[in-house]
Amino acid sequence: MNVNQIINMVMRMILRRILRSGVNAGMDAIGRKRARNGDAAPGPDGRKTAARSRQALKLGRKIGRF
């Protein structure tokens, strides 16, 4: 393995981490904006839906790491 391959590998790892954090920040910002605008349904059903949405986002983030 030469130096160029090592540098490329490290750069890809760093770039992937930066992009993932940016996407996560964007998704969180969208979620906060929707909650502030009142798009989330109030009451127990709304809480269940919000919990499922958070769980789906976490799963999507895990899958996206590979």
Summary of the structure (lengths in Angstrom):
residues: 66
radius of gyration: 17.5
end to end distance: 22.8
largest distance: 58.9
contacts: 127
relative contact order: 0.09
helix: 85%
strand: 0%
